Amino acid sequence: MLMLLKWLVSAAAIILSAYIIPGVVVNSFLTALWLALFLGLVNIVIKPILIILTLPINILTLGLFTFVINASLILLASWAIDGFSVNNFWTALFFSITLAIVGYILHAFLCTKK
Protein backbone atom coordinates (compact mmCIF):
# COMPACT_ATOMS: atom_id res chain seq x y z
CA MET A 1 0.00 0.00 0.00
CA LEU A 2 2.86 2.36 0.81
CA MET A 3 4.42 1.66 -2.60
CA LEU A 4 1.19 2.68 -4.34
CA LEU A 5 1.06 5.88 -2.28
CA LYS A 6 4.67 6.70 -3.20
CA TRP A 7 3.86 6.14 -6.88
CA LEU A 8 0.87 8.49 -6.70
CA VAL A 9 2.89 11.11 -4.82
CA SER A 10 5.65 10.89 -7.45
CA ALA A 11 3.08 11.47 -10.18
CA ALA A 12 1.73 14.47 -8.26
CA ALA A 13 5.29 15.81 -7.94
CA ILE A 14 5.69 15.47 -11.71
CA ILE A 15 2.48 17.42 -12.33
CA LEU A 16 3.50 20.18 -9.89
CA SER A 17 7.02 20.41 -11.30
CA ALA A 18 5.68 20.62 -14.85
CA TYR A 19 3.37 23.42 -13.72
CA ILE A 20 6.31 25.34 -12.19
CA ILE A 21 8.79 24.96 -15.08
CA PRO A 22 7.75 26.49 -18.42
CA GLY A 23 8.60 24.30 -21.39
CA VAL A 24 7.53 21.03 -19.74
CA VAL A 25 4.20 19.55 -20.79
CA VAL A 26 2.43 16.65 -19.07
CA ASN A 27 -0.91 16.00 -20.78
CA SER A 28 -2.70 14.11 -18.00
CA PHE A 29 -2.33 12.48 -14.61
CA LEU A 30 -2.20 9.10 -16.37
CA THR A 31 0.82 10.33 -18.32
CA ALA A 32 2.40 11.44 -15.03
CA LEU A 33 1.81 7.95 -13.60
CA TRP A 34 3.53 6.34 -16.60
CA LEU A 35 6.35 8.87 -16.36
CA ALA A 36 6.83 8.16 -12.64
CA LEU A 37 7.01 4.43 -13.38
CA PHE A 38 9.42 4.96 -16.29
CA LEU A 39 11.70 7.28 -14.31
CA GLY A 40 11.71 4.88 -11.39
CA LEU A 41 12.79 1.99 -13.60
CA VAL A 42 15.38 4.11 -15.41
CA ASN A 43 16.81 5.31 -12.08
CA ILE A 44 17.10 1.71 -10.90
CA VAL A 45 18.56 0.17 -14.07
CA ILE A 46 20.29 2.76 -16.27
CA LYS A 47 21.40 5.52 -13.90
CA PRO A 48 23.85 3.42 -11.83
CA ILE A 49 25.50 2.20 -15.03
CA LEU A 50 25.86 5.76 -16.32
CA ILE A 51 27.29 6.96 -13.02
CA ILE A 52 29.90 4.19 -13.02
CA LEU A 53 30.82 4.87 -16.65
CA THR A 54 31.20 8.60 -16.01
CA LEU A 55 32.94 8.24 -12.65
CA PRO A 56 36.16 10.05 -13.68
CA ILE A 57 34.33 13.15 -14.93
CA ASN A 58 31.97 12.95 -11.97
CA ILE A 59 34.92 12.99 -9.56
CA LEU A 60 36.55 15.81 -11.52
CA THR A 61 33.40 17.95 -11.30
CA LEU A 62 32.77 16.98 -7.66
CA GLY A 63 29.53 15.21 -8.55
CA LEU A 64 27.98 18.00 -10.62
CA PHE A 65 28.01 15.82 -13.73
CA THR A 66 25.19 13.85 -12.09
CA PHE A 67 22.92 16.78 -12.99
CA VAL A 68 23.78 16.20 -16.65
CA ILE A 69 22.92 12.51 -16.27
CA ASN A 70 19.59 13.38 -14.65
CA ALA A 71 18.71 15.85 -17.42
CA SER A 72 19.64 13.26 -20.05
CA LEU A 73 17.35 10.71 -18.41
CA ILE A 74 14.52 13.27 -18.42
CA LEU A 75 15.13 13.81 -22.15
CA LEU A 76 15.07 10.02 -22.64
CA ALA A 77 11.71 9.92 -20.84
CA SER A 78 10.46 12.75 -23.04
CA TRP A 79 11.34 10.68 -26.07
CA ALA A 80 9.81 7.46 -24.71
CA ILE A 81 6.57 8.65 -23.06
CA ASP A 82 3.75 10.03 -25.20
CA GLY A 83 2.11 13.07 -23.64
CA PHE A 84 5.30 14.26 -21.93
CA SER A 85 7.58 16.75 -23.62
CA VAL A 86 10.53 18.90 -22.62
CA ASN A 87 11.76 21.77 -24.81
CA ASN A 88 15.53 21.44 -24.43
CA PHE A 89 18.39 20.29 -22.23
CA TRP A 90 18.30 23.29 -19.89
CA THR A 91 14.58 22.86 -19.33
CA ALA A 92 15.19 19.18 -18.55
CA LEU A 93 17.94 20.18 -16.10
CA PHE A 94 15.71 22.65 -14.24
CA PHE A 95 12.83 20.17 -14.32
CA SER A 96 14.97 17.43 -12.76
CA ILE A 97 16.11 19.75 -9.97
CA THR A 98 12.57 20.99 -9.34
CA LEU A 99 11.21 17.44 -9.44
CA ALA A 100 13.74 16.34 -6.83
CA ILE A 101 12.83 19.20 -4.50
CA VAL A 102 9.05 18.93 -4.94
CA GLY A 103 9.19 15.13 -4.69
CA TYR A 104 11.22 15.32 -1.48
CA ILE A 105 8.76 17.76 0.11
CA LEU A 106 5.67 15.78 -0.91
CA HIS A 107 7.16 12.46 0.17
CA ALA A 108 8.21 13.95 3.51
CA PHE A 109 4.67 15.15 4.25
CA LEU A 110 2.61 12.36 2.75
CA CYS A 111 4.65 9.14 2.89
CA THR A 112 6.08 9.11 6.37
CA LYS A 113 4.81 6.68 8.97
CA LYS A 114 3.34 8.41 11.97
Secondary structure by P-SEA (a helix, b strand, c coil): caaaaaaaaaaaaaaaaaaaccccccccaaaaaaaaaaaaaaaaccaaaaaaaaaaaaaaacccaaaaaaaaaaaaaaacccccccccaaaaaaaaaaaaaaaaaaaacccccc
